Amino acid sequence: MAEKVEAESGEGTEQKKNSTSTFGNFVDLMREVPTPLTPIQNLTDMFITDGQLPGESMSREEAGKNVDDLVKKLGISMSEKTDPAVMRDVLHNVMKLDDCPAVVKLLGERLTNEESMAPMLERIRKSILTKHPAMLEFISKSLKENSLPEPTKDGQQVIKRTLNHMVLLDTITKGMAEDPKVMEEVRAHLLKKREQMGIREPFFESAFDMFMNEGRNEESLFLAIKTKSVDAGLDLFSELRKNGRASDLESLLGSALLDFNIAEAVGADVYFGLSDNARAGLDLILNPASKVWVAGQDRSVKFDLSQDWDSLYESWNMAFVSNLANPDRRYAKLLIPQVIDAKPEDYVFNRALALWLTLNFDHFHALEGRKSTKLPNARKISEGWGAINRGYGAKLGRKAR
């Protein structure tokens, strides 16, 4: 399923070719953005926006069969069991969390005893079927066109390892979301690990170190910018949970940080010429959270967003990460039940926690000089998925008005 980045030189050349007219792409994209003074009159009107989109109108039987066919194609069994040895290896070598007391306590016997993955896999399946129509449409399209590659023997091993990674990530994300003390302990632990590996803690110094020590290229630049924006989000979450409330200014800041985080990926999509997915990202920005607040004994952070918004974000980001290196780790942070099956108001908070953890794992990977992998037809997958997302983005805008 995955192959070395070095083998993707042709695709890299194509991406750079598509990125030469970045400014022109962005200008064309912005011409389509509606303003409060004018009605939408652009290419998105070509999509079905008043009726149901294909993923929404698909029968439960057809959708279920498609999901099951994809699972079978990937070589995944719904009765998979965890591998404690793999989990310990991931926790130590990928996550650097094997010596974090809060995490070890959360995981308990999972690190020594195998357990069924069926509850996690069934919950993911149910979530896709009931909450994520754009993903259903992409699965249907990819199966009909046979656009997703059959996993190689090595690819199957990556999938098995990723499933164990997901069990760990879901447990840790859930623990951080439910207990502010766990969030702070995990956060402090990983920031210390960063510093031990040469990333200073102050804002600008850490961004500089990330760029300079991790390749000095466009990917390390994007990763540095992305990490610092999500660091700022975690700083805000920490403050909100400590105070148990969000002021009007903090609510506005939370919404703005989310929009900025989306804009970073939109810019990357524009750079690589993936304009359909970029337009879907703009639709997310144009329909922002109206309020951010803190609620419950766990003092979780809530965003006033709809299930339609969350579903579009999930599918939009899946298309985005399909075109990046190491998609296995990046898919994992979107597919864990704590994220894909979150309530609408809880989605962004859980998504941000899983993203922050994964960004740290990405830095450790780069700092240790490990080789990266990429999907063989990454660009084709992102383009096809992005076209679907654009239709759902147009409909999201219609509903908001």
N, C-alpha and C positions, 0 to 999 in steps of 0.2 A: 504493500500500500504506500510505503514511503521509500524514497530513494535519495541518494546524496545530492546536496545542492550543486556540487561540482558538475554533476551530470545534467544540470538544467541550464547550461550555458545558452542554448538556443532560446529558451523562454526568457532568460534574463535580458538577452539582446532585444527580444520583442518588447519587453516591458520598457526598456530604456528608449526604444524607438517611439513607443506610445507616449512617453513622458516628455518628449522634446517640445511638445506644444502645450505644456501644462497651463500656461497663462491663458492661451486661447480656449482650452477646455473649460477652465474655471469661468471665463467670461460667458461662454455659451451656456454653462450650467446656471449661472446667476440670472441670465435673461429669462429663465423659466420660473424663477422664484416669484410667487404672487406677492403683491403689496396690499396693504389695507385699503388702498384706493381703487384697485382695479381687480376685475374678476379673473379667475384663472383662464388663460387662453394659451395653452401650450400642449406639448406632445403627450403629457400625462392624461389629457382628456380622452386619448385613444383607448385607455384602459377601461375596464368595466368598473365604474365607481358608484353607480346608483344601485345596481343589483349585486348579486353575490359573485365573488371571484371564485375561480375553479377549486381552490383548496377549501373554501367555505361550503361549497355545494356538493362536494364529494361525499358519497354515501359512507357510512361508518364501516360497512363491510369492505368496500374498495380500499378505503384508507388503511384499515387494519391489515389487509392483505399486503398492501404496498410496504408498510412498515415492517411486517414480518419477512417479506421477501428481501428487503434491504439488510435486516439483521442476519438472515441466512447467508446472503452474499458476502457479508463481512466475516462470516465464520464465527458468529457469536451465538452461544446457547443461552436461553433464558434461565437455565439451571446452572450457570457458571458459579464456581466457588472461588473465594479469595485464596491467594497464595501468600501466607505469612512471610515467607522468605523474600518474595518480591516486594511486599509492602515495607519490610524493614529496609531493604535496599533503596527503595524510592524515598523513604523518609530520611535516610541518611545522606544519600548521594545527590538527590534532586532537590529535596525540600530543606535540608539542613535543620530539621526539627526533631531529630531523634533524641537530642539532649535538652529539649524544652519540657519542663515538668508538666505544664498545663496540657500540652498535646499528648504526652505519654499517658496522662490520666484519662483524657478523653477517649483514647483508642483502646485502653485496657487490654483485654485478652485477644483483641483482633490481631495483635502483633505476634501471637503465638498459636492461635487456633483458627483454622479455616472456618468460613461461614458462607452461607448462600448469598449470592448477589441478586437472587430473584426479586426481593422486595425493591431494591434500587432500580433494576431494569424494568420491572413492571410499572413502577411509578413514572419513569421516564417515558415509556411507551404510552401510558394513559395521558400524560401531559401533552405529548405531541398530538395525539388524536383529538383531544378536547380543547386545547388552548392555542395551538400554533398552526393555523391554516396555510401560511406561506411555506412553512417547512414541509407540510404534507404535499403541497403542489410541487415543490422542488424534488422531493423523493419520487413522486409519480413521474415527473419529467425525466429525471436521471435514469430511472429504470427503463422507461420506454426508449430512451436514446442510448442507453448503455454507456453513459458518460462517466460513471464512477468506476475507477479501475478495480479489477479483482486484486485482493491483497496477495502479495507474494508470501513465501514462507516466512521471510523476515518481517513482512508487514503484519502477518498474523501474530507474531510475537509482540510487535509494537502494540497491537490492539489489546492483547491480553494484559500487557503491562499497564496500558492506559486505563483499563477497567479497574485495576487495583489502585492506580493513582486516583481515580475518581472516588473510590470508597474513602480513601484518606482525606481528599480535599473536601468532600461533602461533610464528613464528620467534623473537620477542623472549622470549616465555614459556619456550620450550624452552632458549634461551640462558641465561636466569636460573636455570632449574632445574638445568642441567647444570654451571654454573660459579658458585660463590659470589662470585668477583670481579666477574663480569658483573652479578650481582644487586646488589651493593653500588654499582657504578658507575651503573647505571640508577636505583637508588633515590636516590642522592645528587643525581643530575642533576635528577630530577623534584621533589625537595624544594626544590632551589634555584629551579626554575621557579615553584613555588608561592609562595616568598618574594618573588620578583620581581614577582609578580602580586598581592601584598598579603596573603598568608597566612603569618603568622609560624609559626616552627617549634615552639616549646614547646607541649605537649599542650593545655592549656586555652585558650591564646591562639589557637592555630590553629582549634580548634573554634568559638570565638567569632567569629573572622574569617570562617570559612566560612558561618556562619549569617547574620551581618550583611551580608556583601558579596554574597550569592548569592540574595537575594529575601526573606529574613526570613519564610519561610512554612513550612508543614509539610514540603514536599519538601526545602528547604534544611536543615531541622532533622534529618530522617532521614539525608540525605547526610552531614552533619557527624558524627553519631553513628556511622554505618556506617564512615566513613573512619577515625575515630580507633580503632575496635575493630580494623580491619584493619591500621592502622599498628602497633598493639601486636603483632599477629600477625607482621608483618615484623620488628619488633624482636626477637621471640623466635626467629624463623627465623635471623636474623643471628647471634645468640648461640649457638644450637645448632650451626650450621655452623662457626662459629669454633672451638668447643670439640670438635667431632666426636662429641658424645654428648649425651644428655638425661638429667638427673637425674630421680628420681621426682617431685619437685616440678615440674620443668619439663614433664614428661609430663602431669601433672595440669593444669597451666596451659594447655598446648596444647589439651587436650580441652575445658577450660572456655571458652576463647576461641572455639572453634568453636561450642559450644552457645550462647554469647552472641550470636554473629553470626547464627545461625539464629533466635534469639528476637527479634532486632530485626525481622526480616522477618515473623515470626509476628504480632508486635504490629501491624505495618502492615496485614497481611491482616485481622486482627480489626477494626482501625479502619475499614477499608473494607467490612466485612461479608462478607468472603470466607472464611467459616468452614470450608469443606471443605479448602481449601488450608492454612489455619492448622492444622487438625487433623493434616494430613500432616506439617507442620513439627514439631509436637509429638512425633509418632512418631519423627522423626529425633533429637530431643533425648533422648527416653526410651530410645534405643538408642545411647549414646555410644561413642566410641573408648575401648578399654580400655588402650591404650598408644600413646605417641608416641616414636619413636626416630630416630636418624640412621644412615644406612648408605651404603656405596659410596664410591668415590673422589670422586664429585661431592658427597658429604656431603648428599644430599637428605634431606628430612624425611618420615618415613613415619607414617601413621596406621593403626591396626589396625581397619579397617572392611571390610565385605563388599561385593561387587559389587551386591547387592540394596540396600544402604544408599546407595552411590554413585549407582545408577540412580534411586532415589527422589529423592535430593537434586537430581539433574540435572533431572528432570521437574518437581519441586516449584518449583525456582527459575525454570524456564522459564515456568511459570504465573504466578509472582509478578511477573517483569519484564514480562510481557505487559500488565499493567495500569499500567505506569509510562511516563513520557515517554522518548523516544528509545530505543525497544525494539531498534532495529537494532544499536546499540553493545552493548546488554546481552545480546542473543541471541549476538552474536559471541563474547563471552568464555566462553560455555557450549558453543558448537558447534565451536570449534577442536579439531583432533585431539589436541593436547597435553592437553586437558581431557576431552573426551567419550570418548576412547579410552585414557585412562590406566589403568594397572593399579590394582586396588582400593586398595592401600596408598599409591599415588602420587597418587590423585585430589585429595585435599584440598590438598596442597601446590601442585600445578599450578593448581588452581582458585583458590587464594588469591593466587597471583602474578598470574594474569590479571585477577582482581577488583581487586587493588590498582592495577594499571595503568589499568584502565577507570575506577575512581573518580577518579583524577587527570585523565583525559580529561574526565570529567563536570564537574569543578571548572573546568577551563579553559574549557569550553563556557559554563558559567554566568557566570564572571567576565568573559568577553568579551561577554556580553549577547546571545548567539545565540538564535534562536527554536528552540523544541522541537517535536517531532512526536509523534504518538500514533496507535496503531492505531484505525481507525474504530469497531470494536466490541470494544474492549479488555476491557471488563468481562465481556462474554459469553464471550470466549475464556478469561479467567481462571477464571470460574465453572465452565465445562465441563471444563477441564483439572484444576481443583482437585478436582472430584468424582471423577475418575479417580484422582488422586493419593491421595485419602483411602482408596480401596480397597487400594492398594498399601502405604500406611502401616499399615493394619490387619494386612495379611499380614506385614509386617516385624516387627511386635510379636509375632505368633504364633510366627514362626520363632525370635525371640530367647528366647522362653520354652520 
